[in-house]
């Protein structure tokens, strides 16, 4: 792999992880607001958000910096264009649209996919390390 191919491959995976992490935060907010009157559950269309991020319309997650030598994250847009209100499955008297079963399932699925992406990245880096070591 050339440097650009490595950058492309890792850049795609980094972008996918950023979108997954943002979705996880959104799903966690839905769960946290399950008892908030008139709260409307939201989610993102992962495919649309990933395409937007790959086209430079989204920024990476904000990173905490504890040293002035840390690199700054690139500025960019947000997930707002991919944000959707979840379709209400069961009416609530207080107007809340959070369905805990749906939210927990989405949260778990997203977490598994996040972990799978991390496993893929680790495998890719391990393969590159072995290739470098063998030369």
Number of C-alpha atoms within 10 A of each C-alpha: 8 7 8 10 10 14 12 12 14 15 14 15 16 16 21 23 20 20 26 22 17 20 24 21 14 18 25 16 14 25 19 12 17 19 13 14 13 15 15 18 22 18 20 23 14 18 12 14 25 23 15 19 22 15 9 14 16 23 19 21 16 11 10 9 11 7 7 7 7 10 9 11 13 11 13 11 14 17 21 10 14 16 17 14 11 17 13 14 10 10 11 13 9 11 13 19 26 28 19 13 10 14 21 15 12 17 19 14 13 18 16 12 14 19 14 12 17 15 12 13 16 12 12 15 14 12 12 14 11 11 10 9 8 7 5
